[in-house]
Amino acid sequence: KEYSFYDTLDNLEQNLPEGFLRCHRSYIVARKRIKKIMLSQNTIILDNGYMIPVSRSYKSVFKELK
């Protein structure tokens, strides 16, 4: 689902429970929803088919998950 809110993603990230990962300055994803990690293309594929970008800043987090 998509939710609208008025706060920063940094604050949201700190208040979310474990299992959520920041992958880009504009995206936080649920770890259990990740279907495929394609670091060569800087992309995550979610179980619903959405393609989410992974920025260089957060790429190291996803290297550990692979």
C-alpha positions in Angstrom: 0.0 0.0 0.0 1.0 3.6 -0.4 0.5 6.0 2.5 0.8 9.8 2.7 2.3 11.5 5.8 3.9 14.7 6.8 7.3 13.8 8.4 10.7 12.8 7.2 11.6 9.3 6.1 14.4 9.4 8.7 11.9 9.8 11.5 9.7 7.2 10.0 12.6 4.8 9.6 13.4 5.2 13.3 9.8 4.5 14.4 9.3 1.4 12.2 9.8 -2.1 13.7 12.6 -4.4 12.7 12.1 -5.8 9.2 12.0 -2.5 7.3 15.1 -1.4 5.3 16.0 1.9 3.7 17.2 1.4 0.2 17.0 4.9 -1.2 16.4 8.4 0.1 12.8 8.1 -1.1 12.1 4.5 -0.2 11.8 2.1 2.8 10.9 -1.5 2.0 9.6 -4.4 4.1 12.3 -7.0 4.1 9.8 -9.9 3.9 8.4 -8.4 0.7 11.7 -8.5 -1.2 11.6 -11.1 -3.9 14.8 -10.4 -5.7 17.8 -8.2 -5.2 19.6 -7.1 -8.4 22.6 -5.1 -7.3 24.1 -5.0 -10.8 21.0 -3.0 -11.8 20.7 -1.2 -8.4 17.1 -2.6 -8.1 15.0 -4.6 -5.7 12.0 -6.5 -7.0 9.1 -6.8 -4.5 6.7 -9.7 -4.4 4.0 -7.6 -6.1 6.3 -6.9 -9.0 7.3 -3.3 -8.1 10.8 -2.3 -9.0 12.4 -0.2 -6.3 15.8 1.6 -6.8 18.7 1.0 -4.5 21.1 4.0 -4.1 24.8 3.7 -3.7 24.5 4.9 -0.1 22.4 1.9 0.9 23.8 -0.7 -1.5 26.1 -2.2 1.2 23.1 -3.2 3.4 21.7 -5.3 0.5 25.0 -6.9 -0.3 24.8 -8.5 3.1 21.3 -9.8 2.4 22.2 -11.6 -0.9 
